Amino acid sequence: MKKIMLLISCILIIAITSNAQDSTAKKTKKEKVQNHVQNMDSTQKQNLKDRGITKENLKDLDLSEDQKKQADNILTDTKKSKEKIKNDASLSDSQKEEKLKEIDKDAKNKINAMLTPEQKQKIKKKKEKSKTGGQ
């Protein structure tokens, strides 16, 4: 009887331990990326933001309502285009990366075209500040 109880106890301990390990091993890709971004310092985060245009980057520019609508349309179109590229199985990874860079460049050009000189100056100052480490 003692042997049976010992055997059952061992099986339960092994089952509980293996189950606990499975839950931590099954982190989604999104969670891994979020953890990675949280561990970045402010300069690395700013460099990540500078790679593409986001609504966050445009918040400090005091956009007019018309500019906000234009920016939303540009960002929405950009997102759709990027999704198409990412899901295109006929392209290699390097081709996808090249096309994604082109899409980002086009979006930046479209956004810059709609900005006022003052807004462009704000962007320039923000970039200079991030290059010097926020000093």
N, C-alpha and C positions, 0 to 999 in steps of 0.2 A: 504494500500500500504506500509506503514511504517513497519507494522508487517511482511509482506512478505519479504521485504528487510532485516529486522533484522533476520528472520529465515534463509534466504539464506546465510547471512554473518556468522551466527553461524555454519551452516553446512560446509561452506568452511573452517572456522578456525579449526573445528574438523577434517575434512578430511586432511588438511595440517599437523596438529599436529600428527595425527596417522601415516601418511605416513613417517614423519621424524623419528618417533620412530622405525618403522619397519626396516629402513635401518641400524640403529645401532645395532639392535637386531639380525640381520642376519649375524654376523661375522662368517666366516668359522673357522673350527677347526685350520687350518694352521695359520690364522691371530692371533688367540688367543695364539697359541704356540709361534709365533714370538714376540708378545707383551710381553709374559712372559719371554722369553729369553732376550729381550732387557732390562728388568727391573732387571736382575740378576747382581750381582757384579762379578768382574773378577775371583774370586776364585770359585764361583758357576759355571761359564761358563767353567772354566778349568776342574772342576770335571765332568761336563757333557761331555766334549770332551774325558776325560780319560776313560769313560765307553766303548767306542768303538774306533776302528781304523778308521781314516778318512784320506783323501788325505791331509787335512790341517795339521794333526799331522805329516805327513811324509815329508812335504815341507822342513823343517829345516835340514833334514838329508843328503842332497847332494847325493841323490840316483843316481846310474849309470843308463844308458838307459835300460839295462837288468833288473835291480832291479825295475825300474819304470813300465816296462811291466808286471813283475811278480806281483807287488803290485796291478796294475790295474786289472789283472785277478783275484787275490784273493778277492779284494774288490767287483768286479762285481759278482763273484760267491756267495760271502757272502750276497750281496744285494738280489740276486735271491732266495737264500735259505730262507732268512728272510721273503720275500714276500710270499713264499709258506706257511710258518708256520703261518704268520698273517692271511692268507686267508683260512686256514684249519678250517672248522667249526666243525670238529669232536674233536678238542682239546679244553680243558678248558683254561681259562686265565692263570692259574698257570702252566699248561703244556706248553703253548706257551712261557711263560716267561722263563721257565727252558730250553727249546730248543733254544730259542734266546740267552741265556747266553752261552750255549754250542757252538753255531755257532760263537759267538764273541771270545770265548776262543780259538777255533780252528784257527780262522783268526789271532789272536794275535800270536799264536805259529808258524803259517806259515810265518808271516811277520818277526818274530824274527829269524827264521831259515835262512832267506836270508840276514839278516843284518850283516855288519862287526862289529868287536868288538868296533871300534870307534863310529859307529852309535848307537850301544846299549848303550854306555857310555853317548852319547848325550841325549838319551831318559831317562836314569836314572837321569841325572842332571836336566832335564826338570821336571820330576816328583817330585824330591826333592824340586825344586824351587816352584812348585805349592803347595806343602804341607806346605811350610813355608810362604805362602802368597805372593810369588813373591819378597821376600827380598834378 
